[in-house]
């Protein structure tokens, strides 16, 4: 709605001069709005010296250019706004590359489709093409060249990240991913559960790159907690794909904690949006992936709104009411995570010959080594290992 768009704009430091919902009798192919609306907004834009207009829908390149010509200011649509937010928030090398790739792909469509009627000609400069090449063709070639470079760099980064993730899975610690609608309180909860300092602000899209921390549960088992980017309604599929690395931790998760802002009037709609994105990623929350709903911000609810804490009509899932800001329910959430993890692991004491490096490496790869003591001829290991892995170790390394 309008309030969400205002929050999105303010999240990147924009000052809102005017916000209005415009009802369209029809969508004009060239301008989107009718002449009356365009003229009315033109007066307001001029009177307030507006530099930027955000249209909360998806504009065609022709519509965007026509509105910029009429209003004499920059115009961006919903996709452009989300890209601006991504650009502001991306912090890792991979995140910045992904932002640039998405932005260039978006910009290229604007160049090709919006400017082909312009007959701007100029002499070539070598790397931009030969003499007489149109400016748009030169710009397109330059963008294509940069896109190719970014894709190669992303492939290298993704390979490295994949190796890191594979290594993490081999430890192996179960992965618990915090997901939810943007601004639902994921990063605040992440800090509360891990005592980590992660960028937290009452802004949409505050987190863009995966943040991982190890957490020791009451049972003594360890997990990796992952804080992820927030979801949003009507985000273009191509932008979700551009940030797939951010979402891969969710795909690999053993448990998904869906953090819901239960104080938000549209929390049920947001819940459907998040579940739709998960389904699009191929995650079956009714299948092998364990799914828990953390109903957050109960500190903002009065007693008369307690009935909001039982919205289980849509695909029943375990729920727990929490307040990430003051810690209410967070201990119970940790216990629930502990309870949801597979219960077939056991702590075993093993003695391995000091020269048997393969056996020691196998235990590090397939179990969680809690203690190690070097003796004269043996290495004593205390290992948290699943029953099946313990049996396989005995068969592979103890058989005579």
NUVEX-235373 format. One record per residue: x negated, y, z negated of N, C-alpha, C in turn; residue in one letter. Coordinates in steps of 0.2 Angstrom, whole numbers, plus 2048, in hexadecimal, padded with zeros to 3 digits. Example, Ala and Ser with C-alpha at 12.3 -4.5 7.8 and 13.67 -1.06 7.14 Angstrom:
<nodes>
7BE7E47D97C27EA7D97BE7F07D9A;7C07F57DD7BC7FB7DC7C08007D9S;
</nodes>
This chain:
<nodes>
7FC7FA8008008008007FC806800X;7FF80C7FF7FC8127FF7F78137FAX;7F98117F47F48117EE7EE80D7EFX;7EE8087F27E98037F37E48077F8X;7E680A7FD7E280D8027DF8137FFX;7E28177FB7DF81C7F77D981A7F3X;7DB8147EF7D58127EB7CF80F7EFX;7D180C7F57CB80A7FA7C78117FCX;7CA8167FD7C781C8007C381F7FAX;7C681F7F47C28227EE7BC81E7ECX;7BD8177EE7B78137EC7B18157EFX;7B18187F57AB81A7F87AA8227F8X;7AD8257F37AC82C7F17AF8317F5X;7B582F7F97B98347FD7BE8387F8X;7BE83E7FA7C38427F67CA8427FAX;7CF8407F77D58407FB7D98467FBX;7DA8498017DE8508017E584F802X;7E784A8067EE8488077EF841809X;7F483E8067F68378087FD836809X;7FF83380E80683381080882C814X;80D82A81381082481681482681CX;81282482281682782881A82182BX;82082282C82481D82F82581E837X;82381983A823819842829816845X;82C81A84983181784D82F812852X;82981385582580F85981E811859X;81A80C85B81280D85B81080F862X;80E81586380C81886980681586BX;8058128717FF80E8737F9813873X;7FA8198757F481E8767F282186FX;7F782386B7F68278657F882485FX;7FC81F85F7FF81C859805820857X;80482685580982B85280C82E858X;81283185681683585B81383C85BX;81584086081284786181384B85BX;81984B85881B84E85281784D84CX;81584784A81184584580A847846X;80884784C80184984E80085084DX;80585484F80585B84E80585D847X;80985A84380A85C83C80485A838X;80185583A7FA8538367F5857839X;7F585983F7F085E8427EF86483EX;7F586783C7F586D8387F386C831X;7F486782E7F28658277EA864827X;7E886182C7E185F82D7DD86682DX;7DF86A8327DC8718337DC87582DX;7E28758297E38798237DE87781EX;7DD87181D7D986E8177D286C819X;7D086E81F7C986D8227C7865821X;7CC8618237CB85A8227C6857827X;7C18538247BB8508287BD84982BX;7C18468277C283F8287CA83D827X;7CD83982C7D483782B7D382F82BX;7D682C8267D78258267DE822827X;7DE81E82C7E581B82E7E581482CX;7E98138277E980C8247ED807829X;7EA80682F7ED8018337E77FF838X;7E87FB83D7E37FA8427E47FE848X;7DF8038497E080784F7DC804855X;7DF80485B7DB8038617D6808862X;7D18078667CC80C8687CF81286BX;7D481186F7D78178737DB81B86EX;7DE8188697E281B8647DD81F85FX;7D881C85D7D38208597D082685DX;7CE8258637CB82B8667D0830868X;7D782E8697DC83386B7DD837864X;7DD83485E7DF8388587D983C856X;7D383A8587CD83E8567CD84485BX;7CF8448617CF8498667D584E863X;7DA84C8617E085085F7DF853858X;7DB8508547DB85384D7D485684CX;7CF8558517C88588507C585684AX;7C584F8487C284D8427C1845843X;7BD84283F7BC83B83F7C283783DX;7C48328417C982E83F7C782683EX;7C98238397C781C8387CD818836X;7CD8128387D380D8367D1809830X;7D580482F7D48008297CE7FC829X;7CC7F982F7C67F68307C07FA82FX;7C08008327BB8058317BA80782AX;7BF8088267BF80981F7BC80481BX;7BE7FD81C7BB7F88197B37F781BX;7B17F88217AA7F88237A67FE81FX;7A980481E7A680981A7A5807813X;7AA8038107A98018097A47FB809X;7A47F780E79F7F280E7987F580FX;7977FA8137917FD81478E80180DX;79380380979180780378F8017FEX;7927FC7FE7917F77F878C7F27FAX;78A7F08007857EB80177F7EC7FEX;77C7E87FB7757E97F77707E47F9X;7717DE7FB76C7D97FD76A7DA805X;7647D88067627D880D7677D5812X;76A7CF81076F7CB8147757CF814X;7777D280F77E7D680F77D7DC814X;7787DF8147777E58187777E381FX;7747DD8217747DB82877B7D982AX;77E7D68257857D482778A7DA828X;7897DF82478D7E682578B7E982CX;7847E982E7837EC8347857E883AX;7857E18397887DD83F78F7DE840X;7937DE83A79A7E083B79C7E783EX;7987EB83B7997F283E7977F3845X;7927F08477907F084E7957ED853X;7977E785179D7E48557A37E8855X;7A57EB8507AB7F08507A97F6854X;7A37F88547A27FE8587A17FD85FX;79F7F786179E7F58687A57F586BX;7AA7F28687B17F286B7B37F986CX;7B17FE8687B48058687B080886EX;7AA80686F7A68098757A980787BX;7AA80087C7AB7FD8837B27FF885X;7B77FF8807BE8008827C0807882X;7BD80B87E7BF81287D7BC817882X;7B58168847B281A8877B181988FX;7B48148917B28128987B481789DX;7B981B89B7BC8208A07B78268A0X;7B282789B7AE82C89B7A882B8A1X;7A78308A47A282F8AA79B8338A8X;7998318A27938358A078D8318A3X;7898348A67838318AA77D8358A7X;7778318A77718348A576B8308A8X;7668328A976082E8AB75E8298A5X;75B8248A875981F8A375382089FX;75281D89974C81E895748818894X;74981389974580D898749808894X;74980888D74C803889754804889X;75680A88C75D80A88C760809893X;75C80789875F80589E75C80A8A4X;75E8088AA75B80C8B075E8128B1X;75C8168B675F81D8B776681C8B9X;76A8218B77718218B977681C8B5X;7738198B07778148AD77B8188A8X;7828168A878681A8A378481A89CX;78681F89878481F89178781988DX;78E81888F79181288B78D80C88DX;78B80A893788804894781804891X;77E80989077780A88C779808885X;77E80B88277F80A87B78180387AX;78580087F7877F987E7817F587EX;77C7F68827767F28837727F287CX;7727F887A76E7F98747717F686EX;7787F686D77B7F386877A7EB869X;77B7E886F77A7E18707737DF86EX;76E7E386F7677E186D7677E1866X;7697E68627697E685B76D7E0858X;7737DF85B7777D98587737D3859X;76F7D285E76B7CC85F7667CB85AX;7637D185975D7D18547607CF84DX;7667D284B7697D184476B7C9844X;76E7C78497707C084976A7BB847X;7647BC84A75F7B884975C7B9842X;75C7BF84075A7C083975F7BD834X;7657BE83576A7BA8317697B3831X;7687B08367677A98377617A7832X;75C7AB8327567A982E7587AA827X;75C7AF82575E7B081E7627AB81CX;7677A982076C7A481F76879D81DX;76379C82176079582075C79581AX;75979B81875679C81175B79B80CX;76179E80C76679E807769797807X;76979480C76C78D80C767788809X;76178980A75C78580675C7867FEX;75D78D7FD75D78F7F676478C7F3X;76978C7F676F7897F476F7817F3X;76C77E7F876B7777F87677757F2X;7617797F075D7787EB7617797E4X;76577E7E476977F7DE76E7797DDX;7717767E27767717E277276B7E0X;76C76A7E17687647DF7677647D8X;76776A7D476576A7CE7687647C9X;76F7637C97747677CC77876A7C7X;7797707C877E7747C37847757C7X;78A7737C47907757C879177C7C9X;79477E7CE7957857D079C7877CEX;79D78D7CA7A378F7C97A47967CCX;7A87977D07A979E7D47AF7A27D1X;7AD7A87D07B27AD7CE7B57B07D5X;7BB7B07D67BE7B37DC7C47B77DAX;7C77BB7DE7CD7BF7DD7CE7C57E1X;7D37C87E07D47CE7E47CF7D37E2X;7CE7D87E67C97DD7E57CC7E17DFX;7C77E37DA7C97E77D47CD7E37CFX;7CC7DC7D07D07D87CB7CC7D77C4X;7C67D97C47C27D87BE7BD7D37BEX;7BB7D07C47B67CB7C47B07CC7C1X;7AD7D27C37A67D47C17A67D57B9X;7AB7D87B77AC7D97B07AC7D27ACX;7B07CE7AF7B07C77AC7A97C37ACX;7A67C47B279F7C17B379B7C47AEX;79B7CA7AD7967CD7A77987CA7A0X;79E7CA79F7A07C779879E7C0797X;79F7BC79D79D7B579C7957B379CX;7927B879F78A7B77A07867BC79CX;7897C179A7857C77977807CA79CX;7827CA7A277E7CD7A77807D47A9X;77C7D87AB77D7DE7AD77E7DE7B5X;7847DE7B77867DE7BE78A7E57C0X;7897E87C678C7EE7C77947ED7C6X;7977F17C179E7F07C07A07F87C0X;7A67F97C47A97FF7C47B07FE7C6X;7B48037C47BB8027C67BC8047CDX;7B98007D27B98027D97BB7FB7DDX;7BE7FC7E27BF7F67E77B87F47EAX;7B87EE7EB7B27EB7EF7AB7ED7EBX;7AB7ED7E47A57EF7E17A07E97E2X;7A27E37E379D7DE7E479D7DB7EBX;7977DB7EE7977D97F57927D37F6X;78E7D27F27897CD7F27897C87EDX;7897C17EE78A7BC7E87857BE7E3X;7877BD7DD7837BE7D77847B77D3X;77E7B47D177E7AE7CE77B7AE7C8X;77E7AB7C377B7AA7BC77C7A37B9X;7777A17B577879A7B277C79C7ABX;7817977AA7857987A37857917A0X;78379179A78378A79678A78A792X;78D78579479478379179478178AX;79978178679977E77F79777777FX;79877378479676C78478E76B785X;78B77178678477078878277078FX;78776E79378676E79B78677579DX;7827767A378177C7A678577D7ADX;7877837AE78A7847B478778A7B8X;78878B7BE7867927C178D7957C3X;78D79B7C07937A07C17917A57C6X;7967A57CB7957A97D179A7AF7D1X;7987B57D279D7BB7D379D7BC7DAX;7A37BD7DD7A37BE7E47A77C47E6X;7A77C67EC7AA7CC7EF7B27CB7EEX;7B57D07ED7BD7D07EC7C07CF7F3X;7C67CC7F37CA7CB7F87CF7D17F9X;7D27D27FF7D77D88007DB7D6806X;7E17D88057E67D780A7E47D9811X;7E67D68167E57D881D7DE7DA81FX;7D97D781C7D27D881E7D17D4825X;7CE7D782A7CE7D48307C97CD830X;7CB7C88337C87C28337C07C3835X;7BF7C78397B87C883B7B47CB836X;7B77CF8317B37D182C7B27CC827X;7B67C88257B67C28217B07BE823X;7B07BC82A7AB7B882D7A47BB82CX;7A47C282C79D7C582C79A7C5825X;79E7C482079C7C381979D7BC816X;79C7B781B79D7B08197987AE814X;7927B181478D7AF80F78F7B0808X;7937B68087967B880179B7B37FFX;79E7B08037A47AB8027A17A4801X;79B7A280479979C8047987997FDX;79779D7F879679A7F179D7987EFX;7A379B7F17A97997F07AB7927F3X;7A97917F97AA78B7FD7A67857F9X;7A07867F679C7817F379E7807ECX;7A37847E97A47847E27A877E7E0X;7A677B7DA7AA7767D77B07787D3X;7B077E7D17B67817CD7B67887D0X;7BC78A7D27BE7917D47C27947CEX;7C079A7CB7C479E7C77C77A47CAX;7CD7A37CB7D17A97CF7D37AE7C9X;7CF7B47C97D07B97C57D67BE7C8X;7DB7BE7C47E17C27C67E27C87C2X;7E37CD7C57E57D37C17ED7D37BFX;7EF7D07BA7F67CE7B87FA7D57B7X;7F67DA7B67F97E17B47FB7E47BBX;7F97E27C07FA7E57C78017E37C9X;8057E87CB80C7E67CD80D7E17D3X;8087E17D78087DD7DD8047D67DCX;8037D47D67FE7CF7D58007C87D8X;8077C77D98097C17DC8077C17E4X;8087C77E78067C87EE7FE7C77EFX;7FA7CA7EA7F37C97EA7F17C27E9X;7F57BE7E57F37B77E47F47B37EBX;7F97B57EE7FA7B17F57F57B37FAX;7F37BA7FA7ED7BC7FE7E77B87FDX;7E57B77F77DF7B47F57DF7AC7F7X;7E57A97F67E67A27F77E67A17FFX;7E87A68037E87A680A7E17A680DX;7DD7AA80A7D67AB80C7D27A480AX;7D37A18047D079B8027D2796807X;7D97958097DB79080E7D7791814X;7D67988167D379981D7CB79781CX;7C87978167C27948167C178D815X;7C77898167C77828157C777F80EX;7C87838097C87818027CF77F800X;7CF7787FE7D57757FC7D67767F4X;7D977B7F27D977C7EB7DE7777E7X;7E27737EB7E676E7E97E27677E9X;7DC7677EC7D97617ED7D37607E8X;7CD7607EB7C775E7E77C47647E3X;7C676A7E67C37707E27C87727DCX;7C57727D67C97747D07CA77B7D0X;7D077D7CE7D37847CF7D67877C9X;7D478C7C67D678F7C07D87967C1X;7DE7987BE7DF79F7BF7DE7A37B8X;7DA7A87B87D97AC7B27DD7B37B3X;7E27B37AF7E77B97AF7E47BF7ABX;7E17C37AF7DC7C87AC7E07CF7AAX;7DD7D37A67E07DA7A47E67D97A0X;7E77D479C7ED7D47977ED7D9792X;7E77DD7917E67E278D7EB7E878FX;7EC7E87967F07ED7997F87EC799X;7FA7E67968017E47968047E578FX;80A7E878F80D7E87898117E1787X;8137E07818167DA77F81C7D8784X;8207DE7868267DC78A8247DA791X;81E7DA79381C7D77998187D0799X;8197CD7938167C77928187C1797X;81E7C279A8217BD79E81D7BD7A5X;8197C27A68147C27AC80F7BD7ABX;80E7BA7A68087B67A580A7AF7A6X;8107AE7A98127A77AB8147A77B3X;8107AA7B78127AA7BE8107A47C2X;81379E7C08107987C38147957C8X;8187997CB81D7967D08197947D7X;8137987D88107977DE80A7927DDX;80B78C7DF8057877DE8037867D7X;8057837D38037827CC7FC7817CBX;7F97857C77F27847C57F17867BEX;7EC7837BB7EA7857B47E978C7B3X;7EC78F7AE7EC7977AD7EA7987A6X;7E679E7A57E47A079F7E47A879FX;7E77AB79A7E87B27997E17B5796X;7DE7BA7997D87BD7977D87C4797X;7D37C77947D17CE7957CA7CE796X;7C77CF79C7C07CF79D7BD7D5799X;7C17DB7987BE7E17967BD7E078EX;7C17DD78B7C07DC7837BE7D5781X;7BE7D07867BC7C97847C27C5782X;7C87C77827CD7C37807CE7BD784X;7CE7B77827CF7B17867C97AE78AX;7C47B27897BE7B078D7BB7AA78BX;7BB7A97847B87A37817BC79D783X;7C379E7837C87987857C679778DX;7C579C7917C379B7987BD796799X;7B87987957B27947957B378C793X;7B778C78E7B978578C7BD781791X;7C27857957C578279A7C17807A0X;7BC7847A27B77827A77B377C7A5X;7B177C79E7AE77679C7B276F79CX;7B977079B7BD76B79B7BF7687A3X;7BE76D7A77C076C7AE7BA7687B2X;7B47697AF7AE7667B37AF75E7B2X;7AC75A7B77AC7537B77A97517B0X;7AC74B7AD7A97497A77A57437A7X;7A27427AC79E73B7AD79773C7ACX;7957427A978E7437A878C7417A1X;78673F7A078373D79A77C73F799X;77A74079377374179276F73B790X;76A73A79476673379375F735792X;75C73178E75473178D75172C791X;74C72E79574972A79A74172B799X;73E72579A73672579A7347237A1X;7307277A472E7267AB7267267ABX;7237217AE71C7217AF7197287B1X;71472A7AE7117317B070F7317B8X;70D72B7BA70B72B7C271172B7C6X;71772A7C471D7297C872072F7CAX;71D7337CE72073A7D072673A7D3X;7287347D772E7347DB7347337D6X;73372F7D173872F7CC73A7357C8X;7357397C673573F7C37397447C7X;7377447CD73A7497D27417477D3X;7437417D474973F7D574E7417CFX;74C7417C97507437C375174A7C3X;74C74E7C574C7557C67517577CBX;7517537D17557557D675D7537D5X;75E74E7D176574B7D176874C7CAX;76474F7C57667507BE7647567BBX;7667587B576475E7B275F75C7ACX;75975D7AD75475B7A87547607A3X;75675E79D756762797750763793X;74C75D79374675D78F741759793X;73A75A79273575679572F756790X;72C75078F72675078B72174B78EX;71B74E78F71674A79271374578CX;71273F78E70E73A78970873778DX;70573378A6FF73078D70072D794X;70472879470572579A70D72679DX;71172979971872A79B71A73179BX;71F73379E72373979E72A73879BX;72B73B79573273A792736740794X;73C73E797741743799748742796X;74B74879475274879275674B797X;75A74779A75D7497A17657497A0X;76874E7A377074E7A377174B7AAX;7747457AA7757417B177C73E7B1X;77F73E7B778573B7B87847337B7X;7897307B57897287B47877257BBX;7897277C17877247C77807257C9X;77E72B7C777772D7C97727297C4X;7747287BE7707247B976F71D7BBX;77571A7BE7757137C07707137C6X;7717187CB76D7187D17657197CFX;76471D7CA75D71D7C875A7177C5X;75E7137C175C70D7BF75B7087C5X;75F7087C975F7037CF7587057D3X;75770B7D475270D7D974B70D7D6X;74A70F7D074470F7CD74270A7C7X;7477077C57467027BF7466FB7C2X;7496FA7C87496F37CA7426F07CCX;7416EA7C973A6E77CA73A6E37D1X;
</nodes>
